[in-house]
């Protein structure tokens, strides 16, 4: 009986071998704790989209919690980014006029570079992140596009942070 009492905790400990709680950062970013997120650039024709993109990425960092947001003077890394594209593609056409779209998908593309906070010439990571959302074509298409853009940027921000926090 004593043997079973000692064996049960040992089996529980062995069954979790290889797993650990806590951060699972990529090896190249182990020393990075704080990241500065300056205003993104806007390479599109959509006005003030850079502010939406920056806010979406900062919110994704806060939600994830792996890294803290900091200012440029006290950060371990600086995330420079740009909103490089917003594309619209038809999802569904009208019943009797298939050339006129009834629903659109918008895809946003963020290009980004994570630089070392002390040595800006050193690039820690870089890549592109995409996010999508859907919108219905209505009488006021511009308003529908404006309303769908933050959701796509939120998804692109989550993809960017996932890449930095988890490595994929």
N, C-alpha and C positions, 0 to 999 in steps of 0.2 A: 504494500500500500504506500509505503514511504517512497518507493521507487517511482510510482505513478505520479505522486505529488511533485516530485522533482522533474519528471519527464515532461509534464504538461507545459510548464512555463518555458522550458527549453525548446519545445516544438513551436510554441507561439513566436519565440524570438527568431528561430530559424526560418519560419514561413515568411517573414518580412525581409529576408536578406536581399540586398540590392536596392531596396527602396529607402528613400529618406525624405523627411519633411523639410520644407523651406525652399529657398530659391533654387532655380535650375537654370541659371544664366549660362550663356555660351562662355567658353573658357577665355576668349579674347576680351570679354567685358566683365571679368570677375572683380576687378578693382573699381569699376564704375558704380557709384552709389547715387550721384546726383547728375541731372542732365538739364542744361539750359535749352529752352525752346524759343529762339527769337522768331519774329514775324516771318512767315513763309513768303516766297515770291509768288507772283501770279503771272503765268505765261498764257493765260486764257483771256478772252474778252469779257468774261463775267465780272461785273464790278464787285469789289469788296470780298471776293471769294477767298483771298489770302487770309483774311481775319477768321473766316469760318473754318478754313483748313487748320490754322494754328490752334484755334480753340478746340477743335475735334481731337487733334493729336495730344494736346495737353490734358484734356479730359480723359483720354484713353490711358495716359500714364498714371493719372491719379486713380482711376478705376482699377488698373492692374496692380499697382502698389509695389512692383519690383524696384522701380527707380523713383526718386523724389525729384520734383521740379525745383530748380534753383536759378539764381541769376548768373550772368556770365562771369562775374568776379569770383564766385564761390562754387563753381561746378567742376565735376570731373570730366564731363564731355559736353559738347555743343552739337545739337541737332539742327543742321541747315536743310531746309527743304523748299520745294516749289511745287505748286499745283501746275502740272504740265499739260493736262488735257481733260476736257469734259466732252464725252461723246454720247450721242443719242442714237438708239437703234429701235426700230419698231418691233413690238412683241406680238401685237394682235391688230388685224385690220378690221375695217367695218364689214358688216355682213354682205352688203351688195356692192361695195367699192373697196376692194382689197388693197388698193394703192393708197388710200387714206388711212393712216394709222389711228387706232382707237386707244392704244396703250403703248407707252414708250419705256425703254430701260435706259437709264443714264449711268455711265461708267466714268468715274473720276480716277485720275492717275496722279499719285504723289511721287516725286523723285526726291530722294533724301541722302544725306551724307552725315555720319556721326563722326565728329572730329574730337581729338583729345583736347581737354580744356586747357592744359598747360602748353601744349605744342600743337598749334592749329594745322601744321603741315602733316601731322600724323593722322591718317584715316583709320578709325576703328571698325567701321562697317558702312556699307552703302547699299542702295537698292531702290526698287520701286514697289509701291503698294497700290492696290486697286480696291475700289469700293463701288458697289452698285445699289441702285434703288429703282423703283418703278413709279410711273406717273400716268395719269389718264389725260388724254388730250381733251381740253375743254375750250370754251370760247376765249379764255384768257390764258394762252399757252405760256406766256412769260411768268405769270404768277405760279402756275403749276410747276415749271422748271425751278423757280426760286424755292418753292416749298419742298421739292424732292432733293435738292442739292445737299442740305445738311445731313440727311440720312446716309447718303453715299459717302460723304466725307467722314462721318462717324465710323463707318465700316472700314474705310481705308486707314483711318487712324488706329483702329483695333488691330488691323493686319500689320501695320508698321510696328506697333508696340509688341505684338506677339513675336515678331521676328527678332526684336532686340531682347526681349525677356526670355524667350524659350528657344530661340535659334531656328524657328521655322514659322 
